[in-house]
Amino acid sequence: LQLLILGKTQDKQVLPDVSKEANNVSLQGKASLVSDKTMGTVISLPGAKDTVKIANADNLDISGDLTLAIWVQFTASTAVNGWLHLVGKGKSGKFNYLLRVYQQNKEVQFLQSGTKTQLKASFKNQVFKSKQWYHLAVTSTSQHVKLFVNGELVGKEAGLAEAATTNQQPVLLGGAGQNVNPKVLIANATICSKSFSDYKVQELYQNDR
């Protein structure tokens, strides 16, 4: 499954999933479509509750290998002090998958829940300057989790050694804690039930903009 979040419809609140999966994608809160000179049509998420919602569907539940990728730009002049969820499915600490970033702490995490274990793969010393576009990608297998920034491998951690548990929650792009004010732009999200090779991630970075 590849979700390319681009374009607009007549009501300007429902976005087309231009992959063959045709998932139901909508803007929540104050999320809006805006024009960007580098990426074209992108999505502005000005607050903690402003998200892109992809309705729950069987093809979004992934219990094995996966790849998540998304473009993100922090637009505030000061670093975001708190976790920003980039791509996630789940809630209350139980996630089929979650990619999140803490700009001020220079950290990216990938979380996954199994029946017996919880995975929290942390990648520290990841610097994200404001008003610059970054392509973040995670590939996951039972053996390892890899983080890529702008097509380059920047970290590798142990993977979840059991199947990830699925849930009935929607996928959310964006979202943060109550006292976090993220102010970000996002574009071109990928969710795939295969673990891309390093070369494939680099190719995605080169072609997906």
C-alpha positions as CSV (number, residue, x, y, z in Angstrom):
1,L,0.0,0.0,0.0
2,Q,1.3,3.4,-0.9
3,L,-0.6,6.5,0.1
4,L,0.2,9.7,-1.8
5,I,-1.6,12.4,0.0
6,L,-2.1,15.0,-2.7
7,G,-4.8,17.0,-4.4
8,K,-8.2,18.1,-3.2
9,T,-11.8,17.3,-3.8
10,Q,-14.9,19.6,-4.0
11,D,-15.4,19.7,-0.2
12,K,-11.7,20.3,0.4
13,Q,-11.8,18.0,3.4
14,V,-11.5,14.6,1.7
15,L,-8.2,13.7,0.0
16,P,-7.7,11.1,-2.7
17,D,-5.6,8.1,-1.9
18,V,-4.0,7.8,-5.3
19,S,-2.7,4.3,-4.7
20,K,-4.8,1.3,-6.0
21,E,-6.1,0.8,-2.5
22,A,-8.5,3.8,-2.5
23,N,-8.6,4.3,1.3
24,N,-10.8,6.9,2.8
25,V,-8.6,9.9,3.7
26,S,-9.9,13.1,5.4
27,L,-8.5,16.2,7.1
28,Q,-9.3,16.7,10.8
29,G,-9.4,19.9,12.9
30,K,-7.6,22.8,11.3
31,A,-5.5,20.6,8.9
32,S,-5.6,22.1,5.5
33,L,-4.1,21.9,2.0
34,V,-1.5,24.5,1.2
35,S,0.9,25.2,-1.7
36,D,4.7,24.8,-1.2
37,K,7.3,25.9,-3.7
38,T,9.3,22.8,-3.2
39,M,6.8,20.0,-2.8
40,G,3.7,21.4,-4.5
41,T,0.4,20.6,-2.6
42,V,1.1,19.7,1.0
43,I,-0.8,19.5,4.3
44,S,-0.5,22.0,7.1
45,L,-1.0,20.7,10.6
46,P,-0.9,23.8,12.8
47,G,-1.9,22.2,16.2
48,A,-1.8,19.1,18.3
49,K,-5.2,17.9,17.3
50,D,-4.9,18.6,13.6
51,T,-4.4,15.4,11.7
52,V,-5.0,13.5,8.5
53,K,-7.3,10.5,9.2
54,I,-7.2,7.3,7.1
55,A,-10.2,5.2,8.0
56,N,-9.6,1.8,9.5
57,A,-9.2,-0.9,6.8
58,D,-7.8,-4.4,6.7
59,N,-5.0,-3.4,4.3
60,L,-3.7,-0.9,7.0
61,D,-3.3,-3.6,9.6
62,I,0.3,-4.9,9.2
63,S,1.5,-7.7,11.5
64,G,4.8,-8.5,9.7
65,D,7.4,-6.6,7.6
66,L,6.6,-3.0,6.8
67,T,7.8,0.4,5.5
68,L,6.6,3.8,6.7
69,A,7.7,7.0,5.0
70,I,6.7,10.6,5.1
71,W,7.9,14.1,4.2
72,V,7.9,16.6,7.1
73,Q,8.8,20.2,7.6
74,F,8.8,22.0,11.0
75,T,7.6,25.6,10.4
76,A,8.0,27.2,13.8
77,S,11.2,29.1,14.6
78,T,11.7,27.2,17.9
79,A,12.0,23.5,18.1
80,V,8.9,21.5,19.0
81,N,9.1,20.4,22.7
82,G,7.2,17.1,22.7
83,W,6.4,14.1,20.6
84,L,4.9,14.6,17.2
85,H,3.2,11.5,15.7
86,L,4.0,11.2,12.0
87,V,2.3,7.9,11.0
88,G,0.5,5.8,13.6
89,K,-2.2,3.2,14.0
90,G,-3.4,2.6,17.6
91,K,-3.8,4.4,20.9
92,S,-3.1,4.3,24.6
93,G,0.4,2.8,24.1
94,K,-0.9,-0.1,21.9
95,F,0.3,0.5,18.4
96,N,0.2,-1.6,15.3
97,Y,2.9,0.8,14.3
98,L,3.9,4.4,15.1
99,L,6.7,6.6,13.8
100,R,7.2,9.8,15.9
101,V,9.7,12.5,16.3
102,Y,10.8,14.8,19.2
103,Q,12.4,17.8,17.5
104,Q,13.9,19.5,20.6
105,N,15.3,16.3,21.9
106,K,16.7,15.3,18.5
107,E,15.1,11.9,18.7
108,V,13.0,9.6,16.4
109,Q,11.2,6.5,17.7
110,F,9.4,3.6,16.1
111,L,6.9,1.8,18.3
112,Q,5.1,-1.5,17.8
113,S,3.0,-3.8,20.1
114,G,3.1,-7.5,20.2
115,T,1.1,-9.9,22.3
116,K,3.9,-10.4,24.8
117,T,6.3,-7.6,24.1
118,Q,6.5,-3.9,23.2
119,L,9.0,-2.5,20.8
120,K,10.5,1.0,21.2
121,A,13.3,1.6,18.8
122,S,15.0,4.9,19.6
123,F,17.2,6.9,17.2
124,K,19.0,9.8,18.9
125,N,21.0,12.7,17.7
126,Q,18.7,13.3,14.7
127,V,18.7,17.0,13.9
128,F,15.7,18.6,12.1
129,K,16.1,22.2,11.4
130,S,13.0,24.4,11.0
131,K,11.7,25.3,7.6
132,Q,13.5,22.5,5.8
133,W,11.9,19.4,4.2
134,Y,13.0,16.0,5.5
135,H,12.1,12.5,4.2
136,L,11.8,10.1,7.1
137,A,11.5,6.3,6.5
138,V,11.4,3.3,8.7
139,T,11.8,-0.3,7.5
140,S,10.9,-3.1,9.9
141,T,11.3,-6.9,10.1
142,S,11.4,-9.3,13.0
143,Q,15.2,-8.9,13.1
144,H,15.7,-5.2,12.8
145,V,14.3,-1.7,12.4
146,K,16.1,0.8,10.2
147,L,15.7,4.6,10.1
148,F,16.5,6.6,7.0
149,V,16.6,10.4,6.7
150,N,16.7,11.9,3.2
151,G,17.4,8.4,1.8
152,E,20.4,7.7,4.0
153,L,20.5,5.0,6.6
154,V,21.1,6.7,10.0
155,G,20.4,4.0,12.5
156,K,19.5,0.3,13.1
157,E,17.9,-1.3,16.1
158,A,16.4,-4.7,17.0
159,G,13.0,-5.5,15.6
160,L,9.8,-6.9,17.2
161,A,10.5,-10.7,17.5
162,E,6.8,-11.6,17.2
163,A,3.8,-10.6,15.1
164,A,2.5,-7.1,15.7
165,T,-1.0,-6.9,17.1
166,T,-3.6,-5.3,14.9
167,N,-6.5,-3.0,16.0
168,Q,-9.6,-1.2,14.7
169,Q,-8.1,2.3,15.0
170,P,-7.7,4.6,12.0
171,V,-4.3,5.6,10.8
172,L,-3.4,9.2,11.8
173,L,-0.8,11.4,10.2
174,G,0.1,14.1,12.8
175,G,-1.1,14.5,16.3
176,A,0.7,15.5,19.5
177,G,0.2,15.8,23.3
178,Q,-2.0,18.4,24.9
179,N,0.8,20.9,25.6
180,V,2.6,20.4,22.3
181,N,2.2,22.9,19.4
182,P,3.9,21.2,16.5
183,K,3.2,23.5,13.5
184,V,4.3,21.3,10.7
185,L,3.8,20.6,7.0
186,I,3.6,17.0,5.7
187,A,3.4,15.4,2.3
188,N,3.5,12.0,0.5
189,A,3.0,9.3,3.1
190,T,3.9,5.7,2.3
191,I,2.5,2.7,4.2
192,C,3.7,-0.7,2.8
193,S,3.4,-4.3,4.0
194,K,6.9,-5.0,2.8
195,S,10.3,-4.0,4.2
196,F,12.0,-1.9,1.5
197,S,15.7,-2.5,0.7
198,D,18.1,0.4,1.4
199,Y,18.2,1.0,-2.3
200,K,14.4,1.1,-2.6
201,V,14.2,3.7,0.3
202,Q,16.7,5.9,-1.5
203,E,14.8,5.5,-4.7
204,L,11.6,6.5,-2.9
205,Y,13.3,9.6,-1.5
206,Q,14.5,10.6,-5.0
207,N,11.2,10.0,-6.8
208,D,8.7,11.0,-4.1
209,R,8.9,14.8,-4.4
